[in-house]
Structures are given as C-alpha cells and as structure tokens.
Amino acid sequence: MTLRKFINLNEKKAAKNNKEESAVIILLSHVLKAETKDLFMKLDDEIAEADILKFDELFEKYLFENKPIQYLVGYTNFYGYDFKVNENVLIPRFETEELVENVLYRYDTYFKGKDVEVCDVATGSGCIAISLALEEKHMHVSASDISHEALEVAKENAKTLGANVEFFEGDMLEPLNGKYDILVSNPPYIPNQEEVMSLVKDNEPNIALFGGDDGLKFYRIILSGAKRILKDKALIAFEHGYDKKKEIEEIAHTYFPEAKVETLKDMEGKDRMTFVYVGDFNE
C-alpha cells in the first residue's frame, strides 16, 4: 500500500470516530522517523508491513482508548522544539506559543538587550521557560511547579534541548526567592465546574487544568504575592481564558494600582493574554 492510500484510509477512519485527522500525520511521522515534509515527498512509496503494524497499534489506542496522540508518541512540537510530554504534564497549546512570542517582543522593546531575570510560574513541561531561554541568551530563566513529576519532565526537556533553566519545586511563587524583571505564567484557568472534553479531562493532569470556582484562583495568588519577587520595573505576562479579560485587569489593578495593563488577542481574535507593566516603562 502506498503512503498516500494509507494516509487517506486512516484519515477517513479518524473522521468517522470524531478524532482529529491531523493525528494520522503526527503518528506516521513518529513511526517512520521522518519529518512531515519528507512524508509528502514520498506519497507514492510503499509502506512496510512492520510500520503498518506499529502504526495500527498506536492508532487503535488513539481511536478507541481516548489517548492523546502526543502522549502516544511521547512528545509535541512547541515553538520549533520537540518537548517530551506524558500524563504528568499539560500538552502545550498553540496559544501559549503566542505568549512566548509576545514576551520576546516586549523584551526587545523594553529591555533592549539587557540581561534580565525571568521566572515561569507553573511551568509544567517547561515549554515556556525553555523556549525563552533558548530564544534569548540575555534571559536568565527560573521556573517553578508544585508537581515533582512535572518538574522531572521539564528538567529532562531542558537537558535534551540544551537550555539553562533553574527549576524550583513548590506552590506558585512560594519557592522563588530572587528578584525578577519578567514573570510569566500560564496557570490552571479552567473553572472547576466547566465542561471539558473527555480526551483532556481523562488524560491530562487535573491539577494543571482547573483554577478554582471562577478559574481565577491562581491569578489572585500570583498577583497578590508578586511584589515580593519583582524588581521596581517589571513585566508580568499571563495566558488566560478568553472571557476573563475584565476580571484579570481588575485583579491586576487591585495589587498594582499604578500599573499599565494590556490585553492582547490571539490569532483567533480571542482575549487570551494580559501584560502588566510595573514601574516606569517610559524611561
């Protein structure tokens, strides 16, 4: 069977079972140890029987055992880097890449090549902290998480990707004792009673998903304690639920009444990121 026919066959199977068709390419790239672009150059090649068997074994788990494709292959691509993921960490989303991009942009605008101290709170797989450290050599990055198991994954990702990140185990800001120029966080923000698709709720760690009754618990914790670890001029960057713009702004102004607060839309036009500018950003 050619790759073209094999891909078409399994994409139809995915659609029939209400699964993402894109999972076929991700899984096939993993089984054949090939980049996506190489697959499309070999569509008329025959696929080996042994590779079909490997694919089918994993694809069955995706279709009928409700397992995320990223956990089945063991990694996901984020900001151009392959990050190990498993049941101990949240699977990084595309929206979070936009948070990284906007933090880097604001670093260039406001810190202009200076060495800065950065902390990533609730780091999970380490995708934000590691991407920032790899993309900007002047960022000295620390990261915290309450989950020992998640930190083991993050440390492995940092080692594999060659990123210099210091990790601290503890709840939110509690283990951080430095003074930071930039605080970035994508904390758990789904309200406790909100309906979540079973593929997510039944596989990804709930501790990394749910953020209290209104989804704002961890923003209050971070913003109420942030002054202790921030320099006089500092930037706070959050990802959050698309419908929480007003509430996040109000919490930010409660603890930083003089700060400028800016909310940005993601590529889908949703209010997804908020930046809090503490101190004089006009100098």
Disulfide bonds with the S-S distance in Angstrom:
none
